[in-house]
């Protein structure tokens, strides 16, 4: 029965005290969240302490509950795996890896593999088949790693403004990134604001509509009278939460240094507008982290809003209170760690750390707190290029864990110590090394899926 409880209920079984306080601070750096208003009494905001299972929770409780969930970026439904039986940790790891790969190979072949039907997460690995382009040749390497500058960007369009070769554009952005002067144009495509198959005339017409639509949305909340606000509890709570968060977002960046600065106000206005655009989802902590780079890059309120809305269309499951999106991604990350870092995964199993909750923040806000600001811009556009598919960010997580494998095992770290280690890594991770490692792991997994 315990295994079927939702995460917010499992949170009540978590240990509290110093570890709980440190965990809450780790997740968002804002201290405990008990003082922050939520949409409804009892609602658990993603990233809050209640969504984590502390060290000491049984391995069954810590495992991901079986459920049918959708994965951001994929329409296919998958089953999140439950605990896998095994006499001991080494045998369990070996069995899990064998079944993960067998189920993946069977899914690729289109035939069910005997004894692997219960390993639903492994089926996700089939999505990597045919999505892994070959590694760069020596001749390609220098050209592909060259930053996309204005001249390159313009050369990718025909006379009507169509992108000539979308996969080639994605590949160039993944490996080389885009010049700051080009970034605000490229991000409109990468975030889904502008369709990749649109021409210049269609985009101009689309933007005109979106300008009008945004101002209509903003007017809906900016013209509410004080009497209406007094009778609109959900609106008050969301505005209060937004106003608390925006003044704590990227304050070290020059654009957001002033308490009453124009860009802080812009963050507030866009986030409140989004709560009216997507009232079912509303506002959750972490959204201001996603929005701030968009404001910094776009230099336009309307464009920043629609780029943010495009990202939220994909990332919304991360912020849903049922946590299905996070369940599915943590489940897939667990499978990838098992396949790519079996020794570390075995260590995690032995210490009941294989829930990988210490990676929660990485996935929720796409490593926003882990790299310095400009590196985040570079990493995000590589992710959004989808050159290596919609789950590249999980391979980034595997890469970082791989870099820390020797330290974690050598120091015999338990869950709380691993959590603190992850926290100390923030702003101390080399981006280029990590991206290279992530690509190697991606190639390794796709090679396994193809061969097995």
FILO-396299 format. One record per residue (C-alpha): residue in one letter; x, y, z. Coordinates in steps of 0.02 Angstrom, whole numbers, plus 50000, padded with zeros to 5 digits. Example, Ala and Ser with C-alpha at 12.3 -4.5 7.8 and 13.67 -1.06 7.14 Angstrom:
2
A506154977550390 S506844994750357 
This chain:
452
X500005000050000 X501415011850043 X502185009349871 X500625016449788 X500575032549888 X500895048849794 X502525057949830 X501735071749931 X501085058550052 X502755049650058 X503515066250108 X502655065050276 X503725049950314 X505335059350279 X506495063450422 X506505081550477 X507715092450574 X509425097950513 X509415086850359 X507685092450309 X508165110750327 X509765108250227 X508825099150092 X507565113250074 X508955126150065 X509865115449937 X508375114049822 X508075132549793 X509195142449909 X507695151749980 X507605142950147 X506155132450205 X504565134750106 X503325134250248 X503165153050241 X502725153250057 X500915153250004 X500315139449890 X498845138649772 X497805128149890 X497985122250068 X498995106250066 X499635108549890 X501445103449871 X502465114649758 X503785105949651 X505485108049730 X504775108949906 X505435097750043 X503845087450041 X504225081249866 X505845073249927 X506065057150022 X507415059150152 X508785046850194 X508075033350303 X506485030650204 X506345012550153 X506935008049979 X505165003049932 X504475019849984 X505895028749898 X505605019949733 X504545028049600 X502735022349612 X502075012849460 X501005024349354 X500675029049175 X501555045349140 X501995056048991 X503765061648963 X504115079748913 X504545080248730 X503755063348692 X501925059548664 X502155041048698 X501565034348865 X502745024248973 X502635014749135 X503755020449275 X504605005349351 X504354998949525 X505624990249634 X506494975549552 X506674960049657 X508414953349691 X509334943949827 X510714957049842 X511304973549773 X512614966549649 X511384953949579 X510024967049573 X511094979149474 X511654965649353 X509864959849332 X509184977349310 X510464981749177 X510144965449083 X508274968049087 X508384986549043 X509394982648887 X508384967048842 X506754976748850 X507514990948749 X508164979048616 X506484970348608 X505584986948589 X506764991748449 X506444975148362 X504574977148389 X504404960648482 X504094957848669 X505544949848763 X505104935948882 X505304941249062 X505584959649024 X503804965849012 X503834972949188 X505334984149152 X504334998549080 X505685011749099 X506865002048986 X505625004248844 X506105022548845 X507835018048785 X507095013348618 X506795031848587 X508655033948570 X508735022148422 X508915031248256 X509085047748351 X510945046648379 X511905054548235 X513655047648205 X515065056148300 X515905070648212 X517285066548092 X518975075148109 X518525086047961 X516865091248038 X517505094648212 X518255111848186 X516805118148078 X515425111648192 X516205119148349 X516275136448272 X515005148448348 X513525152848237 X513755171248197 X512585182848102 X513285178247932 X513065159647967 X511305162348033 X510725171847879 X511475158747764 X510325145647840 X508765153847763 X508155154447584 X507475169947499 X505755167347577 X506435165347752 X506265146347763 X507615136947856 X508495127247719 X509075112347824 X508325110947999 X509385095948056 X510975105048000 X510445120548097 X510115110048253 X511815101748235 X512755118148217 X511885125648369 X512205110048473 X514065109648442 X514495128048418 X513145138048506 X512585154848441 X513375171848453 X512515183748578 X512005194948432 X511085180248353 X510405172248510 X508785182048524 X508335176948346 X508835158648365 X507945156348531 X506265160848455 X506415144948353 X507225134148487 X505895137948617 X504445134448498 X503875152548482 X504235152448295 X503885136248199 X505425128748117 X504475126947952 X503845144947944 X504355158247819 X504725176447855 X502975182547810 X502145169647921 X503265174248067 X502905192748048 X501035189348050 X501225177548198 X502175190348300 X500875203748266 X499545192048333 X500595187548483 X500935205648528 X499065209048531 X498695193048626 X500005196548759 X499365214148792 X497605207148807 X498205194448936 X499165207549034 X497695219349035 X496595205849112 X497575206249275 X498295223849274 X496555231749272 X495855221649417 X495165233149551 X495675232249734 X493945225549775 X494145211549649 X495865207349718 X495145206549893 X493935193149832 X495205183649727 X496235173049848 X497145162549718 X497715178049625 X498355186149785 X499325170549833 X500135168649664 X500635186949654 X501375185949830 X502395170649786 X503005178449623 X503495194649710 X504495185049839 X505405174949708 X505845188149578 X506845198449702 X507905182849738 X508215177949557 X509925180549478 X510335195349588 X512185193949544 X511785197649362 X511895216249317 X510145216149241 X509345210649405 X510405219449537 X509195233349584 X507745229049700 X506555240349606 X507415238649439 X506455237949276 X506985219949242 X506375213949412 X504705221949369 X504755213649199 X504995196449278 X503505199949391 X502375205849250 X502785191349135 X502535178349271 X500885185749327 X500335186349145 X500795168049126 X499695163349273 X498245170849175 X498785162549014 X498935145449099 X497835147249250 X497755128449283 X499635127649311 X499865145049382 X501555149049459 X502785137249542 X504485140349616 X505835137949486 X504895146949347 X505785163349384 X507435154049358 X506855148749184 X506215166049138 X507695176849190 X508875171249049 X507475174048923 X507245191848983 X509125194548975 X509245187848798 X507645194048715 X507645212148776 X505785212548739 X504335208648855 X503205200848724 X504555189748648 X505175184248820 X503395179548869 X503065168748715 X504755160348725 X504375156448907 X502645149948861 X503425138848728 X504635131448854 X503245128748980 X502255118948851 X503665106248859 X504175108349042 X502435109549119 X502465091449182 X503985096349288 X502905108649384 X501285098849401 X500865094549581 X500615076149535 X502465076149488 X502175063849345 X503425072749234 X504775072049368 X504345053949409 X504605048749228 X506235058349207 X506985052149369 X506485034549320 X507365036149152 X508885044049236 X508935029149353 X508955017349204 X510315027349119 X511415027549275 X511175008749290 X511725006249110 X513115019349101 X513815019249279 X513415001849348 X514715002849488 X514005019449550 X512235013149531 X512644997849635 X513345009449768 X511735019649766 X510685003849783 X511684997849932 X511385014450021 X509565017049969 X510085031949862 X509505024849695 X507975036149696 X509205049649636 X508205063349722 X509815073249741 X509675076249552 X507935083749570 X508455101949550 X509535098149399 X508065091149305 X506735103149368 X507595119149309 X508815111749183 X510445114949279 X510065133449297 X510925134249468 X512375123049422 X513295133649293 X513705152049281 X512455162549183 X513275162649011 X513635144049020 X511805140949058 X511345150148898 X512545139148800 X511935123048881 X510095127348858 X510255130848672 X511175114348652 X509735105648741 X508405114948643 X509255110748479 X508695092748510 X510135086948403 X510285072348524 X508435071348559 X507315077948699 X508205068848841 X509955075648820 X509835084348989 X509765067349073 X511415062648994 X512125078849063 X511575072749235 X512405055849204 X513995064849151 X514075075049311 X513755059649417 X515125050649321 X516345064549361 X515965062349546 X515895043349548 X517635040649620 X517375053749756 X515655047349807 X516225029249821 X517955033149890 X517255044050029 X515835031850064 X514545045850055 X512765043150116 X511225051950046 X511385068050145 X513245069450107 X512905066549921 X511585080049927 X512815092250004 X514135087349877 X512925090949735 X512605107949814 X514465112049820 X514645107849636 X513585122849586 X514605134949480 X516085123049488 X515665111449342 X516595113049178 X515285114549041 X516295108848890 X516945093348979 X515205089149040 X514415091148869 X515765080148791 X515505066848924 X513615067648900 X513795064748713 X514925049648745 X513645042048862 X512275045448734 X513265036448599 X513605022048718 X511765019548758 X511195020748577 X512555008448527 X511944996248660 X510134997948606 X510614994648426 X511734979648463 X510794970648603 
